[in-house]
Amino acid sequence: MGYTYLSSEEQQKLFKEFGGAENNTGSADGQVALFTRRIAHLSKHLQANKKDHSTRRALLRLVGQRRKLLAYIKRKDIVRYRALIHSLDLRK
């Protein structure tokens, strides 16, 4: 996933912080952190470009994917879920 707003070093740092290791890109916690970063980026873009409906659709899809992953984490380990919500500063 090569996104221009997030360099590979920043991605590795994000996965190291939330996924345990920089090459553990499949961890649910790391994916939620990456989705949160992308959601913030797309939200900022949509504030400036209100008529960009394809980006709005992509944003809604990302929010849904993040919600599903958070539900999975909550179901598996509630303590880890609460720590992740607190560290990412999500309102749940």
SVG drawing of the C-alpha trace seen along z (x, -y; Angstrom):
<svg xmlns="http://www.w3.org/2000/svg" viewBox="-21 -24 32 38">
<polyline fill="none" stroke="black" stroke-width="0.4" points="0.0,0.0 1.9,-3.0 0.1,-6.1 1.7,-9.4 0.7,-11.0 2.2,-8.2 5.8,-7.1 6.9,-3.5 9.0,-4.6 5.9,-6.1 3.9,-3.0 6.6,-0.8 6.6,-3.0 2.8,-2.8 2.8,1.0 5.7,1.2 3.7,-0.8 0.4,0.9 1.2,4.2 4.2,5.3 6.7,5.3 7.1,3.2 6.6,6.2 3.5,7.4 1.1,5.6 -1.7,8.1 -2.4,7.4 -5.9,6.1 -4.5,3.4 -2.1,2.2 -4.8,2.2 -7.1,0.1 -4.3,-2.4 -3.6,-2.6 -7.3,-3.0 -7.6,-5.7 -4.8,-7.6 -6.3,-7.2 -9.8,-8.2 -8.3,-11.4 -6.5,-12.2 -9.6,-11.6 -11.8,-13.6 -9.4,-16.6 -9.5,-16.2 -13.3,-16.1 -13.5,-19.3 -11.8,-21.1 -13.4,-19.1 -17.1,-18.8 -18.2,-17.4 -15.7,-14.5 -18.2,-11.7 -15.8,-8.9 -13.6,-9.8 -16.6,-10.1 -17.6,-6.5 -14.1,-5.3 -14.2,-7.0 -17.4,-5.3 -16.0,-2.0 -12.9,-2.5 -15.0,-3.5 -17.0,-0.3 -13.9,1.8 -12.4,0.2 -15.7,0.8 -15.7,4.5 -12.1,4.8 -12.8,3.0 -15.8,5.3 -13.5,8.3 -10.9,7.0 -13.6,6.2 -15.0,9.7 -11.5,11.3 -9.9,9.1 -11.8,6.3 -8.8,4.9 -6.8,4.7 -9.8,3.0 -10.1,0.3 -6.3,-0.4 -6.5,-0.7 -9.5,-3.1 -7.7,-5.2 -4.4,-5.3 -6.0,-6.2 -8.3,-8.7 -11.5,-7.3 -14.8,-8.2 -16.2,-4.8"/>
</svg>
